């Protein structure tokens, strides 16, 4: 058994973290397997409970472990790779989807712009006036696992029948609307799962998410769709490649 070196400059909780990661990577701790209790780690490595708790909490926050209330702490499933060759700013788009039924749509509703200032800002609209948007909420799955939750906002002034078109699974682009998405602008940050997102993403609240905000533009530069997508950090690894 690999021991923890109490005379090392590396903090004890970091050493324990590395040991647990090694056990995960070697397969000793398998996906969805319950890891030993805090007390077992304390006895095994002769360290304090706060040390063990800090190591486990940091691995949980990083998505490598997850906790089930009343049951213990478990190993997260291996991350799914999403290559930049497969993911673009158009990937989560409703307007650029040939068949909306391919997405797991949870709800379609009409929302007022005044209640969504971030959406108004994305479209360059002022709070004054009546601005309405179709808000389409949907999840995306890979290998039957939910990996992301998206909300797409589409202005009804440009796409007045978009809600009906999606509900009837029509191709919303061909021959009906002239404003086809042509370019995108994306921003990425890391946030924590809130109570609402936790339900749809099958996560515990507080888990890290990768949030990508995409604004899609027509060929003329008109914003036509604003999408907020939250990817499970424990399931998704985004890889970016650039060529000059």
N, C-alpha and C positions, 0 to 999 in steps of 0.2 A: 504493500500500500504506500502511495506517495504521501509523505508527511508535510506538514506545514512548518516552515522555518521561522521560529519566533525571534530569531536574531537578524532576520533579513530587513533591509530598508523598505521592502514592499509591504504595505499594510496587510494585516491578517485577512481582512475581508476581501481584499483583491486576490490574495492567494487562493482563498476558498472559491471565489468566482471563477478563477482560471481552472481550478480542479473540476468544478462542475461542468464548465464548458468542455474540458477535455473528455469527460465522461459522456457528454452528449455527442461530441464529434466522433468518438470511438465506437458509439453504439451501445455502450454500457447502460446509458439512460436513453431509452427509446422514446419516440414521439408519443405523447399522451400517457406516458408512464408517470406514476406518482413518485416523486423523489423522497428520500428519507426526511423525517421530521427534523425540526430545529434541534431538539434534544439529542437525536441520534448523531447529528453533525458535531454537536458540542462534545459528546462523549468520545466520538471517533477521532477527533482532531485536537481535543483538549483546549477548546476555545470557548469564549463566552457567548451567551445567547444573543446579545446585541450585535456582536460581530457576524454571527450567522444570519441574523435578520437583515442586516445591511446588505450583505452579499446577495441574498435571495431577493430582496426588494429591488436592487439595482438590475438584476437579471430579469425580473418580472417587468420592470419599466422598459427594458430594452426589447421585450417581446420574446425572450428566449425561454421564459417560464410563464405559466399562468396559474392563477389561484381559483379554486372553486370553494365557495363558502361552506364551511363545515366538513369539507372533504380533504383539503390539503393543497399542495402545490405540485403542478404537473409540467412535463416538458412540452413545449410548443412544437407543432409540426414544422418540418423543414420549409424554408421560404421558397416560394414560387418565383422564378426569374421572369421578368418582363423585359424583353430586349427593346432597345430604341427602334430596332427594325420593325417591331410589331406595334410599338406604342408611339403615337404622335398626338399633336393637339386635337386631331380629328377623331381619335379613338373613342372618346366618350360622348361624341356629338349625336344629337337626335337628328339634326338636319342632314348630316352626312351619312346617315344610316339608310341603307337600301330597304331594309325590312325592320321597322320599329319593333315587331314582335320578337326579334332576336334578343332584345333587352328584357330583363325581369322588372317590368314597370310596376311600381307600388301605388302611385297615385298620379292623377292629372288634375290640376286645378288652375283657376285664374286668380292672380294676385295683383294687388295695387302697388304701383311703383313707390308710392309714398311710404309704404310699410317696409320697403327693401332699399334703403339708401345705397348700399353697395352695388346693387344691380343697376340703379339709375346712374351711378358713377361709371360703371363699366360701359354703359351705352352712351355716355356723354349727355345725359338728359338732366334737366333741372327739376327740382321738386314740384314746381308749379305745373299745373295742367294734369290731365287725366292720362296716366300711363299705365297700361295693363299688360301683364305678361302671362303666358302659359308657363306654369312651373311643373315640370315633369320629374318625378323622383323615381329612381330605379337603381337596382343593384347589378353588379357584374360578377360572374362566377367563372372560376377556372377549375376544371376537374371536379365539378360539383361542389366546390367550396366558394362561399361568398368572399370576395377579396376587396370589393369597393362599393361605396355608396355615392351616387351622383344626384345632383339637382341641376336640371337644364332650364334656363330662363330664355324664352323666345318672345319677342314683342308682337302683340296681337295686331298692331297697326301694320306690320309688314306681312304677317302670316295669320290672317283673321280666322281661318278654319283649321289651324294646326291641331287643336285638341281633338276635333272630330276625325281628322285624318289619321292621327296616331291610334285612336280607339278602334278605327276600322282597319288598321294595319296597312294603310296605303303608303306608297312611296311618295313622300311629301315634296320631292323635288321635281320629278319629271313632268315638264310641260305646264306646271301649275304656278310655281313661284320662281321669279327670275333671279332672286338673290341667293345664289349658291355659295356656300363657304369656300373661300379660296386661300385664306391665310389665317394663322393663329398667333396669339400672344399668350405665353404661359408664365405663371409664377408658382413657385413651390416653397412650402414651409412645413414644419412639423407641429402638430397640435396634439392634445389629449382627447380621448373619446369621452363625449358627454353621455348623459343617460339615454337620450333619444337615439343617437348613433349606435350605442352599445347593443340595442335591441336588434337593429337591422344587420349589424356586422357580426353579431354573435360574439361579443367581447365583453369583458368587464370594464366598467367606467374607469377612466384614467389611463387606459392603455394608449401608447403612441400611435398616431395616424400620420400618413403622408398626405398633405392636402395640396391639390393642384387646381389653380384657378385658370381657366382657359377662356379667352375671348376670341370668337371666330368672326372673320370679316369677309365680306363679299369682294369681288374683284375691284369694285369701285372704292373700297375702303370703308363701306358701311358696316358697323357692328350688327351682326344678325343673331348671335347666340352667345350666352354667357353660361359657363358650366363650372360648378364647384364639385370636385370629386375627392373623396377621402378614401385612401387606400390603407388597408391593414398593414402596419409596419412589420408584423410578425409573419405575414404571408407574402409580402411583395418586396422585391428588390429592383429598383429602377436603374438601368444601365444606360449611360449616355455616351455616344460615340460621335466624334467630330473629325471631319476630313477636310484638308485644305487643298 
